Amino acid sequence: MTYKIIDLFAGPGGLGEGFAAYKNGSIFDIALSAEMESSAYKTLTLRSFFRKIRGDQKALNAYYSFCESADSPRPGDLFPLAWRAAEEEAHQLTLGDPTDNQKLDVLLNQAKLHEDKTVLIGGPPCQAYSLVGRARNMGKQDYVAEDDHRHFLYKEYLRILHRSRPAVFVMENVKGILSAKVGGALVFHDILRDLTDPGKALGKRSGARYTIHSLVSPAKFVYGDDPEYLDASEFIIKAEKFGIPQARHRVILLGVREDLCYDGTKFLRESDPLCVEDAFLGMPLLRSKLSTNDSDTSWYEAVLGNANKLYKDALEQRMGTLAEELKAGMLRINGSLATGALRFPRRNASHGQTRFHKWVQDPRLNVWLNHETRSHMSSDLARYYFSAVYGQTFNRSPKGHHDFSLKGLAPDHANWESGKFADRFRVQLQKAPSTTVTSHIAKDGHYFIHPDPRQCRSLTVREAARLQTFPDNYFFQGNRTQQYHQVGNAVPSLLANKIAHVVTAILSNR
């Protein structure tokens, strides 16, 4: 039996990809996905096209040619029927907008979905719930949480839940949703209550009711329960425990329609941990760019000059071990590294045998997609080199002005020593899962410094995509900033695939 997926707030499609790829697409089929941002929508459509042509070698050849050369025609132009099918699946819609809501309703009517064979997935935008977003909001004059429509976008999810009565739903959001408040009340408690009876929550006749389950424990929330007595942390999924090379902690709710009589005994299976080094296996060395007058020579001289100054100051401050490593790193700096590209030639890439590697790798692909380095100021290159060496030496990222005590490392910021910006520069450690990849990676890369001092840079879009477990043949559209946003806002597709396994087990045991 094939189940139809409705994917709301889809982003570039990480959650949907995990479901659609489960058992080679034989279990789940995306009937409709909705995303408002234009570049993410383009990525979503291109990926839908890729799925539509899985069994067509000519069309696949056209897709790979497009991936490998900007001069190749877009595959949708060569295979218009498959492209039209992709456009019938992926839609650029702003949920909450009356016109777009109406369009979505028409599309759902046309899809003729059967409630017992439908699964609803998606995560309403998280900016209003995240700790960072809330901190920003507190700094805004006259900000009133009750007036922020983003707090209530989950009700658009409720509306489709009530309308479609899917057998199961999966809803994802940031951990900060557990503590976010509106009008002094915890938002999460309201969301739990509303999800159990979406019709009642919307002021309509009560329809299908749902029990909200954890994917990692027997914890559940049933209609009529008091959320005050619930340990909300039981709904947090720590991705690094499940074969994802990233310490990503997110609230993921599994809703099962009451009439399915699910006993709550199906959970995600823990996997061997993976680290950043595992995620980047086979990826080429790249250097950063200089923001002004970039060349191999100017970059090499800038990095080497910075490294030498740091080494001398470390000696003066009697930081023997760090000084030695700063000096050793200087000998490994290579000024002839490439800076990558949107389509960067793939040569002699190593292949791993873990489930993660089999998931992301594509032997047919002859390029690295979305693998181009940023430009950085010379002062930032000094901080990146220092951070990478420090991380390799002490197995932790340097933090605050106490660790960044060498000359030239302190940024020109009046509050640098206040403690508020202690984590402004963060290197990802080779032997540990990465920290959480977020949309902030689109800004400057300071939180996502590459662990290799030789490369002296922040992560590329493709490296971030590896940490988010997107397959290497996933081609992100839009400009580079938009690509970073897409990756940072996504759900790890391999984690979604494992959730699909749980959902399949629930549906097959009805």
FENSUL-V605545 format. One record per residue. N is the residue number from 1. RES is the residue in three letters. PHI is phi in radians with two decimals (NA if undefined). OMEGA is omega in radians with two decimals (NA if undefined). NEAR is the number of other C-alpha atoms within 8 Angstrom. Layout:
BEGIN
n: [N & N]
res: [RES & RES]
phi: [PHI & PHI]
omega: [OMEGA & OMEGA]
near: [NEAR & NEAR]
END
This chain:
BEGIN
n: [1 & 2 & 3 & 4 & 5 & 6 & 7 & 8 & 9 & 10 & 11 & 12 & 13 & 14 & 15 & 16 & 17 & 18 & 19 & 20 & 21 & 22 & 23 & 24 & 25 & 26 & 27 & 28 & 29 & 30 & 31 & 32 & 33 & 34 & 35 & 36 & 37 & 38 & 39 & 40 & 41 & 42 & 43 & 44 & 45 & 46 & 47 & 48 & 49 & 50 & 51 & 52 & 53 & 54 & 55 & 56 & 57 & 58 & 59 & 60 & 61 & 62 & 63 & 64 & 65 & 66 & 67 & 68 & 69 & 70 & 71 & 72 & 73 & 74 & 75 & 76 & 77 & 78 & 79 & 80 & 81 & 82 & 83 & 84 & 85 & 86 & 87 & 88 & 89 & 90 & 91 & 92 & 93 & 94 & 95 & 96 & 97 & 98 & 99 & 100 & 101 & 102 & 103 & 104 & 105 & 106 & 107 & 108 & 109 & 110 & 111 & 112 & 113 & 114 & 115 & 116 & 117 & 118 & 119 & 120 & 121 & 122 & 123 & 124 & 125 & 126 & 127 & 128 & 129 & 130 & 131 & 132 & 133 & 134 & 135 & 136 & 137 & 138 & 139 & 140 & 141 & 142 & 143 & 144 & 145 & 146 & 147 & 148 & 149 & 150 & 151 & 152 & 153 & 154 & 155 & 156 & 157 & 158 & 159 & 160 & 161 & 162 & 163 & 164 & 165 & 166 & 167 & 168 & 169 & 170 & 171 & 172 & 173 & 174 & 175 & 176 & 177 & 178 & 179 & 180 & 181 & 182 & 183 & 184 & 185 & 186 & 187 & 188 & 189 & 190 & 191 & 192 & 193 & 194 & 195 & 196 & 197 & 198 & 199 & 200 & 201 & 202 & 203 & 204 & 205 & 206 & 207 & 208 & 209 & 210 & 211 & 212 & 213 & 214 & 215 & 216 & 217 & 218 & 219 & 220 & 221 & 222 & 223 & 224 & 225 & 226 & 227 & 228 & 229 & 230 & 231 & 232 & 233 & 234 & 235 & 236 & 237 & 238 & 239 & 240 & 241 & 242 & 243 & 244 & 245 & 246 & 247 & 248 & 249 & 250 & 251 & 252 & 253 & 254 & 255 & 256 & 257 & 258 & 259 & 260 & 261 & 262 & 263 & 264 & 265 & 266 & 267 & 268 & 269 & 270 & 271 & 272 & 273 & 274 & 275 & 276 & 277 & 278 & 279 & 280 & 281 & 282 & 283 & 284 & 285 & 286 & 287 & 288 & 289 & 290 & 291 & 292 & 293 & 294 & 295 & 296 & 297 & 298 & 299 & 300 & 301 & 302 & 303 & 304 & 305 & 306 & 307 & 308 & 309 & 310 & 311 & 312 & 313 & 314 & 315 & 316 & 317 & 318 & 319 & 320 & 321 & 322 & 323 & 324 & 325 & 326 & 327 & 328 & 329 & 330 & 331 & 332 & 333 & 334 & 335 & 336 & 337 & 338 & 339 & 340 & 341 & 342 & 343 & 344 & 345 & 346 & 347 & 348 & 349 & 350 & 351 & 352 & 353 & 354 & 355 & 356 & 357 & 358 & 359 & 360 & 361 & 362 & 363 & 364 & 365 & 366 & 367 & 368 & 369 & 370 & 371 & 372 & 373 & 374 & 375 & 376 & 377 & 378 & 379 & 380 & 381 & 382 & 383 & 384 & 385 & 386 & 387 & 388 & 389 & 390 & 391 & 392 & 393 & 394 & 395 & 396 & 397 & 398 & 399 & 400 & 401 & 402 & 403 & 404 & 405 & 406 & 407 & 408 & 409 & 410 & 411 & 412 & 413 & 414 & 415 & 416 & 417 & 418 & 419 & 420 & 421 & 422 & 423 & 424 & 425 & 426 & 427 & 428 & 429 & 430 & 431 & 432 & 433 & 434 & 435 & 436 & 437 & 438 & 439 & 440 & 441 & 442 & 443 & 444 & 445 & 446 & 447 & 448 & 449 & 450 & 451 & 452 & 453 & 454 & 455 & 456 & 457 & 458 & 459 & 460 & 461 & 462 & 463 & 464 & 465 & 466 & 467 & 468 & 469 & 470 & 471 & 472 & 473 & 474 & 475 & 476 & 477 & 478 & 479 & 480 & 481 & 482 & 483 & 484 & 485 & 486 & 487 & 488 & 489 & 490 & 491 & 492 & 493 & 494 & 495 & 496 & 497 & 498 & 499 & 500 & 501 & 502 & 503 & 504 & 505 & 506 & 507 & 508 & 509 & 510]
res: [MET & THR & TYR & LYS & ILE & ILE & ASP & LEU & PHE & ALA & GLY & PRO & GLY & GLY & LEU & GLY & GLU & GLY & PHE & ALA & ALA & TYR & LYS & ASN & GLY & SER & ILE & PHE & ASP & ILE & ALA & LEU & SER & ALA & GLU & MET & GLU & SER & SER & ALA & TYR & LYS & THR & LEU & THR & LEU & ARG & SER & PHE & PHE & ARG & LYS & ILE & ARG & GLY & ASP & GLN & LYS & ALA & LEU & ASN & ALA & TYR & TYR & SER & PHE & CYS & GLU & SER & ALA & ASP & SER & PRO & ARG & PRO & GLY & ASP & LEU & PHE & PRO & LEU & ALA & TRP & ARG & ALA & ALA & GLU & GLU & GLU & ALA & HIS & GLN & LEU & THR & LEU & GLY & ASP & PRO & THR & ASP & ASN & GLN & LYS & LEU & ASP & VAL & LEU & LEU & ASN & GLN & ALA & LYS & LEU & HIS & GLU & ASP & LYS & THR & VAL & LEU & ILE & GLY & GLY & PRO & PRO & CYS & GLN & ALA & TYR & SER & LEU & VAL & GLY & ARG & ALA & ARG & ASN & MET & GLY & LYS & GLN & ASP & TYR & VAL & ALA & GLU & ASP & ASP & HIS & ARG & HIS & PHE & LEU & TYR & LYS & GLU & TYR & LEU & ARG & ILE & LEU & HIS & ARG & SER & ARG & PRO & ALA & VAL & PHE & VAL & MET & GLU & ASN & VAL & LYS & GLY & ILE & LEU & SER & ALA & LYS & VAL & GLY & GLY & ALA & LEU & VAL & PHE & HIS & ASP & ILE & LEU & ARG & ASP & LEU & THR & ASP & PRO & GLY & LYS & ALA & LEU & GLY & LYS & ARG & SER & GLY & ALA & ARG & TYR & THR & ILE & HIS & SER & LEU & VAL & SER & PRO & ALA & LYS & PHE & VAL & TYR & GLY & ASP & ASP & PRO & GLU & TYR & LEU & ASP & ALA & SER & GLU & PHE & ILE & ILE & LYS & ALA & GLU & LYS & PHE & GLY & ILE & PRO & GLN & ALA & ARG & HIS & ARG & VAL & ILE & LEU & LEU & GLY & VAL & ARG & GLU & ASP & LEU & CYS & TYR & ASP & GLY & THR & LYS & PHE & LEU & ARG & GLU & SER & ASP & PRO & LEU & CYS & VAL & GLU & ASP & ALA & PHE & LEU & GLY & MET & PRO & LEU & LEU & ARG & SER & LYS & LEU & SER & THR & ASN & ASP & SER & ASP & THR & SER & TRP & TYR & GLU & ALA & VAL & LEU & GLY & ASN & ALA & ASN & LYS & LEU & TYR & LYS & ASP & ALA & LEU & GLU & GLN & ARG & MET & GLY & THR & LEU & ALA & GLU & GLU & LEU & LYS & ALA & GLY & MET & LEU & ARG & ILE & ASN & GLY & SER & LEU & ALA & THR & GLY & ALA & LEU & ARG & PHE & PRO & ARG & ARG & ASN & ALA & SER & HIS & GLY & GLN & THR & ARG & PHE & HIS & LYS & TRP & VAL & GLN & ASP & PRO & ARG & LEU & ASN & VAL & TRP & LEU & ASN & HIS & GLU & THR & ARG & SER & HIS & MET & SER & SER & ASP & LEU & ALA & ARG & TYR & TYR & PHE & SER & ALA & VAL & TYR & GLY & GLN & THR & PHE & ASN & ARG & SER & PRO & LYS & GLY & HIS & HIS & ASP & PHE & SER & LEU & LYS & GLY & LEU & ALA & PRO & ASP & HIS & ALA & ASN & TRP & GLU & SER & GLY & LYS & PHE & ALA & ASP & ARG & PHE & ARG & VAL & GLN & LEU & GLN & LYS & ALA & PRO & SER & THR & THR & VAL & THR & SER & HIS & ILE & ALA & LYS & ASP & GLY & HIS & TYR & PHE & ILE & HIS & PRO & ASP & PRO & ARG & GLN & CYS & ARG & SER & LEU & THR & VAL & ARG & GLU & ALA & ALA & ARG & LEU & GLN & THR & PHE & PRO & ASP & ASN & TYR & PHE & PHE & GLN & GLY & ASN & ARG & THR & GLN & GLN & TYR & HIS & GLN & VAL & GLY & ASN & ALA & VAL & PRO & SER & LEU & LEU & ALA & ASN & LYS & ILE & ALA & HIS & VAL & VAL & THR & ALA & ILE & LEU & SER & ASN & ARG]
phi: [NA & -1.81 & -1.85 & -1.58 & -1.87 & -1.87 & -1.98 & -1.75 & 0.87 & -1.27 & 1.04 & -1.42 & 1.81 & -1.05 & -1.17 & -1.12 & -1.03 & -1.06 & -1.26 & -1.15 & -1.55 & -1.13 & 0.91 & 0.98 & 1.42 & -1.48 & -1.85 & -2.11 & -2.32 & -1.31 & -1.42 & -2.79 & -2.24 & -2.27 & -2.56 & -1.59 & -1.35 & -1.14 & -1.21 & -1.11 & -1.07 & -1.13 & -1.08 & -1.04 & -1.18 & -1.08 & -1.19 & -1.07 & -1.03 & -1.01 & -1.17 & -1.16 & -1.81 & -0.90 & -1.69 & -1.94 & -1.11 & -1.10 & -1.16 & -1.10 & -1.03 & -1.16 & -1.11 & -1.16 & -1.10 & -1.12 & -1.08 & -1.60 & -2.60 & -1.21 & -1.46 & -1.32 & -1.17 & -1.08 & -1.08 & -1.12 & -1.24 & -1.48 & -2.26 & -1.12 & -1.15 & -1.16 & -1.15 & -1.10 & -1.12 & -1.13 & -1.21 & -1.33 & -1.60 & -1.68 & -2.39 & -1.55 & -2.40 & -1.75 & -1.15 & 1.85 & -1.34 & -0.96 & -1.13 & -1.23 & -1.05 & -1.13 & -1.06 & -1.10 & -1.08 & -1.10 & -1.11 & -1.16 & -1.10 & -1.16 & -1.23 & 0.89 & -1.40 & -1.63 & -1.01 & -1.28 & -2.05 & -2.18 & -2.22 & -1.79 & -2.30 & 2.46 & -2.41 & -0.96 & -0.85 & -1.83 & -0.97 & -1.29 & -1.77 & -1.14 & -1.11 & -1.14 & -1.06 & -1.17 & -1.10 & -1.11 & -1.09 & -1.12 & -1.44 & -1.55 & -1.12 & 1.16 & -1.23 & -2.20 & -1.00 & -1.11 & -1.65 & -1.50 & -1.09 & -1.14 & -1.12 & -2.02 & -1.14 & -1.08 & -1.21 & -1.19 & -1.11 & -1.01 & -1.06 & -1.27 & -1.08 & -1.15 & -1.22 & -1.64 & 0.86 & -1.11 & -1.13 & -2.47 & -2.35 & -2.25 & -2.19 & -2.05 & -2.80 & -1.25 & -1.10 & -1.09 & -1.11 & -1.20 & -1.96 & -1.14 & -2.22 & -2.30 & 1.10 & 1.43 & -1.85 & -1.18 & -1.08 & -1.07 & -1.11 & -1.12 & -1.10 & -1.02 & -1.04 & -1.16 & -1.18 & -1.23 & -2.53 & -1.07 & -1.08 & -1.08 & -1.07 & -1.58 & 1.32 & -1.98 & -1.10 & -1.03 & -2.04 & -1.19 & -1.89 & -2.27 & -1.77 & -1.70 & -1.94 & -1.46 & -1.59 & -2.24 & -2.73 & -1.25 & -1.00 & -2.67 & -2.26 & -1.89 & -0.87 & 1.65 & -1.20 & -1.70 & -1.12 & -1.07 & -1.70 & -1.74 & -1.51 & -1.09 & -1.11 & -1.16 & -1.69 & -1.48 & -1.84 & -1.65 & -1.03 & -1.10 & -1.37 & -2.16 & 1.37 & -1.87 & -1.39 & -2.73 & -1.45 & -1.82 & -1.94 & -2.32 & -1.45 & -2.23 & -1.78 & -1.88 & -1.77 & -2.15 & -1.03 & -0.98 & -1.21 & -1.34 & 0.96 & -1.26 & -1.55 & 1.27 & -1.96 & -1.82 & -2.30 & -1.14 & -1.65 & -1.20 & -2.23 & -1.06 & -1.20 & -2.12 & -2.08 & -1.03 & -1.01 & -1.08 & -1.09 & -1.64 & -0.94 & 1.46 & -1.40 & -1.28 & -1.25 & -2.33 & -1.66 & -1.26 & -1.91 & -1.55 & -1.19 & -2.33 & 0.93 & -1.29 & -2.82 & -0.97 & -1.18 & -1.13 & -1.14 & -1.05 & -1.15 & -1.14 & -1.16 & -1.13 & -1.08 & -1.06 & -1.08 & -1.14 & -1.08 & -1.11 & -1.06 & -1.11 & -1.23 & -1.08 & -1.10 & -1.08 & -1.52 & 1.02 & -1.68 & -0.98 & -1.09 & -1.12 & -1.04 & -1.05 & -1.24 & -1.10 & -1.22 & -1.08 & -1.11 & -1.07 & -1.23 & -1.73 & -1.20 & -2.11 & -1.47 & -1.86 & -1.29 & -1.35 & -1.90 & 1.39 & -2.96 & -1.03 & -2.25 & -1.87 & -0.93 & -1.73 & -2.30 & 0.92 & -1.26 & -1.30 & -2.11 & -1.62 & -2.02 & -1.27 & -1.05 & -1.01 & -1.15 & -1.13 & -1.27 & -1.54 & -1.31 & -2.47 & -1.06 & -1.32 & -1.46 & -1.79 & -2.39 & -1.66 & -1.47 & 0.99 & -2.09 & -2.23 & -1.41 & -1.43 & -1.64 & -2.33 & -1.24 & -1.01 & -1.11 & -1.25 & -1.06 & -1.10 & -1.17 & -1.18 & -1.07 & -1.04 & -1.09 & -1.15 & -1.12 & -1.04 & -1.10 & -1.19 & -1.37 & -1.97 & 1.01 & -2.72 & -1.41 & -1.10 & -2.46 & 1.20 & -1.21 & -1.17 & -1.40 & -1.57 & -1.61 & -1.24 & -1.05 & 1.55 & -1.53 & -1.18 & -1.24 & -1.36 & -2.43 & -1.04 & -1.79 & -0.97 & -1.62 & -1.37 & 1.69 & -1.27 & -2.05 & -1.06 & -1.86 & -1.14 & -2.09 & -2.40 & -1.60 & -1.47 & -1.43 & -1.07 & -1.70 & -2.40 & -1.06 & -1.20 & -1.26 & -1.11 & -1.36 & -2.20 & -1.15 & -1.05 & -1.07 & -1.27 & -1.41 & -2.53 & 1.46 & -1.08 & -1.45 & -2.32 & -1.43 & -1.14 & -1.30 & -1.61 & -1.04 & -1.09 & -1.59 & 0.86 & -2.84 & -1.57 & -1.24 & -1.42 & -1.03 & -1.13 & -1.13 & -1.09 & -1.14 & -1.06 & -1.12 & -1.55 & 1.06 & -1.33 & -0.99 & -1.08 & -1.55 & -1.44 & -1.76 & -1.38 & -1.72 & 1.61 & -1.34 & -1.10 & -1.06 & -1.13 & -1.10 & -1.02 & -1.01 & -1.04 & -1.13 & -1.13 & -1.56 & -1.48 & -1.67 & -0.96 & -1.15 & -1.20 & -1.10 & -1.06 & -1.09 & -1.26 & -1.14 & -1.03 & -1.07 & -1.12 & -1.08 & -1.06 & -1.07 & -1.15 & -1.20 & -1.33 & -1.76 & -1.11]
omega: [3.10 & 3.13 & -3.13 & -3.12 & 2.88 & -3.06 & -3.13 & -3.08 & -2.89 & -3.04 & 3.10 & 3.02 & -3.12 & -3.14 & 3.12 & 3.12 & 3.14 & 3.11 & -3.06 & -3.12 & -3.11 & -3.10 & 3.10 & 3.06 & -3.07 & -3.07 & -3.06 & 3.10 & -3.13 & 3.11 & -3.05 & 3.01 & -3.08 & 3.11 & -3.05 & -3.04 & -2.94 & -3.11 & 3.08 & 3.09 & 3.12 & 3.07 & -3.13 & -3.12 & 3.13 & 3.12 & 3.06 & 3.09 & 3.14 & 3.12 & -3.11 & -3.03 & -3.06 & -3.09 & -3.08 & -3.05 & 3.12 & 3.13 & 3.09 & 3.08 & 3.13 & 3.12 & -3.13 & 3.07 & 3.10 & 3.09 & -2.98 & -3.11 & 3.09 & -3.14 & 3.13 & 3.10 & 3.06 & -3.06 & 3.11 & 3.09 & -3.13 & -3.10 & -3.01 & -3.13 & 3.11 & 3.11 & 3.10 & 3.09 & 3.09 & 3.11 & 3.06 & 3.11 & -3.07 & -3.09 & 3.06 & -3.07 & 3.04 & -3.11 & -3.03 & 3.03 & -3.05 & -3.13 & -3.13 & 3.04 & 3.12 & 3.10 & 3.14 & 3.12 & 3.10 & -3.14 & 3.12 & 3.07 & -3.13 & -3.12 & 3.11 & -3.09 & 3.06 & -3.01 & -3.13 & -3.10 & -3.09 & 3.06 & 3.11 & 3.12 & 3.06 & 3.11 & 3.10 & -3.13 & -2.96 & -3.00 & -3.09 & -3.07 & -3.06 & -3.14 & 3.12 & 3.13 & 3.12 & 3.09 & 3.09 & -3.12 & 3.14 & 3.13 & -3.13 & 3.10 & 3.08 & 3.09 & 3.10 & -3.07 & -3.11 & -3.13 & -3.12 & -3.06 & -3.11 & 3.09 & -2.97 & 3.11 & 3.09 & 3.12 & 3.00 & 3.02 & 3.10 & -3.09 & 3.14 & 3.07 & 3.12 & -3.07 & -3.00 & -3.14 & -3.12 & 3.11 & -3.08 & 2.95 & 3.07 & -3.11 & -3.07 & 3.05 & -3.10 & -3.14 & -3.13 & 3.13 & -3.12 & -3.10 & -3.12 & -3.13 & 2.97 & -3.10 & 3.12 & -3.12 & 3.12 & 3.14 & -3.08 & 3.11 & 3.10 & -3.13 & 3.12 & -3.14 & -3.08 & -3.11 & -3.13 & 3.10 & -3.05 & 3.13 & 3.12 & -3.14 & -3.13 & -3.14 & 3.13 & 3.10 & 3.12 & 3.14 & 3.11 & 3.06 & -3.06 & 2.94 & -3.08 & -3.07 & 2.94 & 3.08 & -3.08 & -3.14 & 3.11 & -3.11 & 3.10 & 3.10 & -3.07 & 3.10 & 3.14 & 3.09 & 3.06 & -3.11 & 3.12 & -3.09 & -3.10 & 3.01 & -3.03 & -3.13 & 3.11 & -3.14 & 3.11 & 3.05 & 3.08 & -2.94 & -3.09 & 3.11 & -3.00 & 3.03 & 3.10 & -3.07 & -3.03 & 3.08 & -3.10 & -3.10 & -3.05 & 3.01 & 3.09 & -3.09 & 3.07 & 3.13 & 3.13 & -3.12 & -3.00 & -3.06 & 3.08 & 3.07 & 3.13 & -3.05 & 3.06 & -3.07 & -3.14 & -3.08 & 3.00 & 3.11 & 3.11 & -3.09 & 3.05 & -3.09 & 3.06 & -3.11 & -3.14 & 3.11 & 3.07 & -3.09 & -3.06 & -3.13 & 3.07 & -3.10 & -3.05 & 3.01 & 3.08 & 3.00 & 2.98 & 3.02 & 2.98 & -3.09 & 3.06 & 3.06 & -3.10 & 2.97 & 3.08 & -3.09 & -3.10 & 3.10 & -3.11 & -3.12 & 3.13 & -3.11 & -3.13 & 3.11 & 3.09 & -3.10 & -3.13 & 3.10 & 3.13 & 3.13 & -3.11 & -3.14 & 3.08 & 3.07 & -3.13 & 3.13 & 3.08 & 3.03 & -2.95 & -3.09 & -3.14 & 3.13 & 3.13 & -3.12 & 3.07 & 3.12 & 3.14 & 3.13 & -3.14 & -3.11 & -3.09 & -3.13 & -3.07 & -3.09 & -3.07 & 3.11 & 3.07 & 3.12 & 3.10 & -3.11 & 3.03 & 3.05 & -3.06 & -3.08 & 3.13 & -3.12 & 3.00 & 3.14 & 3.06 & -3.14 & 3.09 & -3.07 & 3.09 & 3.10 & 3.11 & -3.08 & 3.10 & 3.13 & -3.02 & -3.02 & 3.05 & -3.11 & -3.13 & -3.03 & -3.10 & 3.11 & 2.90 & -3.13 & 3.04 & -3.06 & -3.11 & -3.09 & 3.07 & 2.94 & -3.14 & 3.01 & -3.14 & -3.14 & 3.09 & 3.07 & 3.09 & 3.14 & -3.13 & 3.11 & 3.13 & -3.09 & -3.13 & 3.10 & 3.14 & 3.14 & 3.11 & -3.08 & -3.01 & 3.11 & 2.99 & 3.10 & 3.07 & -3.03 & 3.01 & -3.04 & 3.11 & 3.11 & 3.11 & -3.01 & 3.14 & -3.09 & 3.07 & -3.10 & -3.11 & 3.10 & 3.12 & -3.08 & -3.04 & -3.07 & -3.06 & -3.08 & -3.13 & -3.06 & -3.11 & -3.09 & -3.07 & -3.09 & -3.06 & 3.12 & -3.05 & 3.08 & 3.06 & -3.04 & -3.09 & -2.99 & 3.13 & 2.99 & 3.10 & 2.93 & -3.05 & 3.04 & -3.13 & 3.13 & 3.11 & 3.12 & 3.11 & -3.02 & -3.06 & 3.12 & -3.07 & 3.13 & -3.01 & -3.13 & 3.13 & -3.06 & -3.07 & -3.13 & -3.11 & -3.06 & 2.95 & -3.03 & 2.95 & -3.08 & 3.01 & 3.06 & -3.11 & 3.10 & 3.06 & 3.11 & 3.05 & 3.12 & 3.08 & 3.07 & 2.99 & 3.05 & -3.10 & 3.13 & 3.06 & -2.99 & -3.12 & -3.09 & -3.11 & 3.09 & -3.01 & 3.09 & 3.11 & 3.10 & 3.09 & 3.13 & -3.12 & -3.12 & -3.10 & -3.10 & -2.99 & 2.97 & 3.10 & -3.01 & 3.11 & 3.05 & 3.09 & 3.10 & 3.11 & 3.03 & 3.09 & 3.09 & 3.12 & -3.13 & 3.11 & 3.12 & 3.12 & -3.07 & -3.10 & -3.12 & -3.12 & NA]
near: [3 & 8 & 10 & 12 & 14 & 12 & 13 & 13 & 13 & 14 & 13 & 12 & 10 & 14 & 15 & 14 & 11 & 15 & 14 & 12 & 10 & 13 & 6 & 7 & 10 & 8 & 12 & 13 & 12 & 12 & 9 & 13 & 13 & 14 & 16 & 11 & 8 & 8 & 10 & 17 & 16 & 10 & 13 & 12 & 12 & 10 & 10 & 11 & 13 & 10 & 7 & 10 & 11 & 8 & 5 & 7 & 8 & 6 & 11 & 11 & 8 & 12 & 11 & 10 & 9 & 13 & 11 & 10 & 8 & 7 & 5 & 7 & 9 & 9 & 10 & 9 & 8 & 9 & 9 & 8 & 6 & 11 & 11 & 8 & 10 & 13 & 9 & 8 & 12 & 14 & 11 & 10 & 10 & 10 & 10 & 8 & 7 & 6 & 6 & 11 & 12 & 8 & 8 & 9 & 8 & 8 & 9 & 10 & 8 & 6 & 7 & 6 & 10 & 6 & 9 & 6 & 11 & 15 & 13 & 13 & 13 & 12 & 12 & 11 & 9 & 11 & 9 & 10 & 12 & 12 & 7 & 7 & 10 & 11 & 8 & 8 & 8 & 8 & 6 & 7 & 5 & 4 & 7 & 6 & 8 & 8 & 5 & 9 & 7 & 9 & 10 & 8 & 12 & 10 & 8 & 10 & 10 & 13 & 11 & 8 & 11 & 11 & 6 & 9 & 9 & 13 & 13 & 12 & 12 & 12 & 10 & 11 & 12 & 11 & 10 & 9 & 13 & 10 & 8 & 10 & 8 & 9 & 6 & 5 & 7 & 11 & 12 & 10 & 10 & 8 & 9 & 11 & 12 & 11 & 13 & 12 & 14 & 16 & 14 & 11 & 10 & 9 & 6 & 7 & 6 & 9 & 9 & 11 & 12 & 13 & 13 & 14 & 14 & 14 & 13 & 9 & 8 & 8 & 8 & 9 & 11 & 9 & 10 & 5 & 6 & 6 & 9 & 5 & 5 & 7 & 5 & 7 & 6 & 9 & 14 & 11 & 11 & 10 & 13 & 13 & 10 & 13 & 13 & 18 & 17 & 16 & 12 & 11 & 11 & 11 & 12 & 13 & 13 & 12 & 12 & 13 & 14 & 10 & 4 & 8 & 7 & 8 & 4 & 7 & 5 & 8 & 9 & 10 & 5 & 7 & 7 & 7 & 11 & 13 & 13 & 16 & 9 & 8 & 12 & 9 & 9 & 8 & 7 & 5 & 7 & 10 & 12 & 13 & 12 & 13 & 9 & 5 & 6 & 9 & 8 & 9 & 7 & 10 & 12 & 11 & 8 & 10 & 14 & 10 & 8 & 10 & 14 & 11 & 9 & 13 & 12 & 9 & 10 & 13 & 10 & 7 & 6 & 6 & 9 & 8 & 7 & 11 & 13 & 9 & 10 & 14 & 11 & 8 & 11 & 10 & 6 & 7 & 12 & 7 & 8 & 5 & 9 & 7 & 10 & 10 & 10 & 9 & 13 & 11 & 7 & 9 & 5 & 5 & 8 & 7 & 8 & 7 & 7 & 6 & 6 & 11 & 11 & 9 & 9 & 12 & 10 & 8 & 5 & 5 & 10 & 9 & 10 & 13 & 14 & 13 & 14 & 11 & 15 & 9 & 8 & 11 & 9 & 10 & 8 & 8 & 14 & 13 & 10 & 16 & 14 & 12 & 14 & 16 & 15 & 13 & 15 & 11 & 9 & 7 & 8 & 8 & 13 & 12 & 12 & 13 & 10 & 6 & 7 & 10 & 8 & 9 & 8 & 7 & 10 & 10 & 6 & 5 & 5 & 5 & 8 & 14 & 10 & 6 & 8 & 7 & 10 & 11 & 8 & 9 & 14 & 13 & 15 & 14 & 14 & 10 & 7 & 11 & 15 & 13 & 8 & 8 & 14 & 9 & 11 & 10 & 14 & 11 & 6 & 6 & 11 & 10 & 10 & 12 & 17 & 14 & 12 & 8 & 13 & 10 & 11 & 15 & 14 & 13 & 11 & 11 & 13 & 11 & 11 & 13 & 11 & 13 & 15 & 15 & 13 & 13 & 11 & 12 & 9 & 8 & 11 & 10 & 10 & 10 & 6 & 8 & 9 & 12 & 14 & 13 & 13 & 13 & 15 & 13 & 9 & 12 & 9 & 13 & 14 & 12 & 13 & 15 & 14 & 10 & 11 & 11 & 9 & 11 & 9 & 9 & 9 & 10 & 8 & 6 & 5 & 7]
END
